[in-house]
Amino acid sequence: MNMPAGVFKAKCLKLMDEIRLSHKEVVITKRGLAVAKLVPVEPFEKKPLFGLLKNSVKAVKGDLVPSLKEEWHAER
C-alpha cells in the first residue's frame, strides 16, 4: 500500500499498530516518490549466549601480521 507523507503523519501511531497485526508493508511517498517503507519487525529469537560464537573463529598457523624486520629498543 502507498501512502502520502501527510496522511502517514496524521495516522502514524494507529498505522503502526495495524502493521504489527496485519504484517503488511506501507510505502510512504512524498510528492509521488517513495521515500520510506514501514514494515513489521520479525519476532526476535532469543539465543543463549554460551556457545553463540562457536565455529566462528578460524585458527591460522604462523604470524597474523608479517614482521617488518626492524630493530627497536624500548626506553626504560
JOQUIJO-V617209 format. One record per pair of residues at least 12 apart in sequence whose ideal C-beta (glycine too) atoms are under 10 Angstrom apart, sorted by the first residue. I is the first residue (numbers start at 1). J is the second residue. If there is no record, write none. Layout:
# JOQUIJO-V617209
i;j
I;J
I;J
This chain:
# JOQUIJO-V617209
i;j
1;15
1;19
1;22
1;24
1;25
1;26
1;27
1;38
2;26
2;27
2;28
2;29
2;32
2;34
3;15
3;26
3;27
3;28
3;29
3;36
3;38
4;28
4;29
4;30
4;31
4;32
5;28
5;29
5;30
5;31
5;35
5;36
6;28
6;29
6;30
7;26
7;28
7;29
8;26
8;27
8;28
8;29
8;30
8;35
8;36
8;38
9;28
11;26
12;28
12;38
15;28
15;38
16;38
16;40
18;38
18;40
19;38
19;39
19;40
19;41
20;40
20;41
21;40
22;40
23;39
23;40
23;42
24;38
24;39
24;40
25;37
25;38
25;39
25;40
26;38
26;39
27;39
